[in-house]
Amino acid sequence: MGKQVDARGLSCPQPVILARKAISEGNFPIEVTVDTVTSRENVRRMAENSGCRVGVEAAGDEFKLIITQ
Amino acid sequence: MRNRITLFFASRPGIILAGAVIGIIAVLLQKAGNPPNMGVCVACFERDIAGALGLHRAAAVQYIRPEIIGFMLGSLVAALLFREFKARGGSAPIVRFTLGILAMIGALAFLGCPWRALLRLAGGDLNAIVGLAGLSAGIFIGVLFLKNGYTLGRSSKTYASVGWIMPLIMVLLFLLLVFRPKFGEVGALFFSEKGPGSMHAPVVLSLLGGLLIGFLAQRTRFCTMGSLRDIMLMKDFHLASGVAALLISAAIVNFTLGAVRFGFSPQPIAHSAHVWNFLGMALAGLSFTLAGGCPGRQLFLAGEGDGDAAIFALGMIVGAGISHNLNLAGKPDGIIEGVATTGGLSAEGMVAVVAGLAVCIAIGFSMREKW
């Protein structure tokens, strides 16, 4: 189960919009893949502000954020 | 250590500190010679660079501004130090170029980018409130598009050399500034002898100020457009706290220096044609939102290897040429021999601003993905 969001290469603030949409739909855990540190910080801040927990895994120059409730 | 610094700059105190430092540097650069309420203005300074290169021939606004060079190179240094330099590009470059042109046409109708709008307000220029209201309106329209799936598509990772092109252009500009070669009898470079282009802080101070701002802004992702967009989109005040810090610190330094004068007209390098201040900044705000960053942010992104942001910045420089050559830019109010004269926008300028808004709206509607 869960949902995967591929936000690689998207301009600000689209990764945040996609991740927020996934959070509002539920279906945790949500795995968001981003490829800039800025997107990683932005998605993490948004998810934490929405009361979620966020784990980050670095993979090469990409990041996977695992968002759980 | 590196991680700790990164965490600090990503925090609320980090961005407030960066904003405050930017505000102080900006006013000090005014004190050191930059034009009034124009300590740093990305649009104005790119316009001056366009003028120095002869892309327009408005004699009063021609100078290679080291602040712009510093912005990008400061960001480059920060990105390299923190291993964030990443060459990327290929997300609708022609659209970004067009948005850059339109953003500049809008900003020059108002006579300043969002950065200068804040500095104008900090100096008591109440027209800036009208401009900032227009900016908010433009961003609001952009946010509606974003909520409805607007996207320029993905960028992709590319050769490192792609990311170096724009920073190297900045190095070249700096060499042109220092050595001032003359290209032919009547050719560029051009440096204003009077008017705003002739007013500048010493090169070293401008460059250092720009480098420091570029470094801080890259670390904190400082963005004037983003501050309002994030509030509208998700009630996130993170970026806004940095922008507020800029405004407050610039106002405090101005008060300390006795450089605040409240009113609408005459204000330095400003006009009080309210409708066009509003619509000009609305066009700029919408263009920035559709392109994903304010003009400063686009320079910082270009410094960390984003070729799409570089294209937007080049679009703004070309847009400055178009704006002045076609008589689209706003004219400041002034006092000529004791008589107050009213500036504002030419008929061509008004048409361009309205047409620009129409083009942006067409872009917003036609480039959507179903999410």
Interface residues (C-beta under 8 A of the other chain):
Chain A: R8 G9 L10 S11 C12 P13 Q14 V16 I17 L18 R20 K21 D35 T36 V37 T38 E41 N42 R45 M46 N49 D61
Chain B: T6 A10 F82 E84 K86 R88 S91 L146 K147 T151 L152 R154 S155 S156 K157 R221 C223 G226 R229 D230 L233 M234 D236 H238 A291 G292 G293 D308 W371
